[in-house]
Amino acid sequence: RTKVNPRVYTSWTSNQLFFDDTPLSVLMDRIHRTYGVEVEVESPQLLDMQLSGAVDFRSLDSLISAVGEVLEISMTQSGGKIIIKKAQLTTN
């Protein structure tokens, strides 16, 4: 028997998406279904990254900003598409 976290399935009622070791691939599908935008990933290895916690999903901009910061990846929106890449390291 598999234990599930009920917050993962009911969090949308509080305008939040709750993740419990959720792979980036699942988040990409959820973004596509919720916002109707295509999501592309530059590197297949990124799909295995996992996210835990709650994110406000009322704004797509807020969602991609928060997820990008937490996972330390680049999520940019261009037209009807979101492109996910490894974050560029900044040097001073």
N, C-alpha and C positions, 0 to 999 in steps of 0.2 A: 504494500500500500504506500502511495506517495503522499507526503504531506505537502499541502499548498498553503501559501500565505493569502488569506482572504483579502488583505489590503490591495494585493496586486489586481484583483478582479473587481473591487468596489471603489477604488480610489478616484475613478472618473466622476463620481457623484460629488466630490469636493473640489472639482476643477484641478485635480492633481493626477499625475501618472505616478504610480509607485512601482519601483523596480526592486527585485530581490535576486541579485546575481543574474540579471537579465542580459543575454548577449546583445551586442550592438545590432546583429542581424534582425533580432526580434523588434528592437526599437525602430529600425529602418522600416520594417513592415507596418508598424503601428503609425509612424509618421505618414507613410503613403496612404493608409486607410483613413486616417483622421483628417489630413489636410489636402489630400489629392495631389501631392507633388511626388515626382520621381526622386529617388535617392540613389546616388551612385557612390561607390567606395573605390578609392584609388588602389588600395592594397588589400587583398583578401585576408591577410593576417589581422586586420583591424576588426573583422567580423566577429572574432572570438573575444574581443574585449567585453568585460561585464560591468554593468551598472547596478548600483544599489542605492536606494533612497527615493525621495519624492521630488517631482518637478512640476511646477505650474504649467499647464498645457494650453491656457487660454490664448497665448500668443506664440506663434511659431518662432518668431525671433528670440523670445525669451527662452524657449525650450532649446533651440540649437546653441544658443550662447551658453546656457548652463551646462548642457551635456558636453559641449566642446571643452569647457573649462575643467570640468571634473575628470574627464577622460584624457585631457591634454592632447586633443586632436583639433583639427581645423574643420569646421562645418560652415560652408558658405552657401548662400542661396543666390541663384542666378536664374531669373525667369521662373519657370515652373519646376526647377530642379534644385536639389541640395547635393553638394559634392563634399564628401568626407575624405580628408587626407591626414597624413601624419603632420603634427604641428611642426612648424619651422622653428628651429632654435634661434633665439636672438642673442647676439653677442655684442658686448659694449666695447 
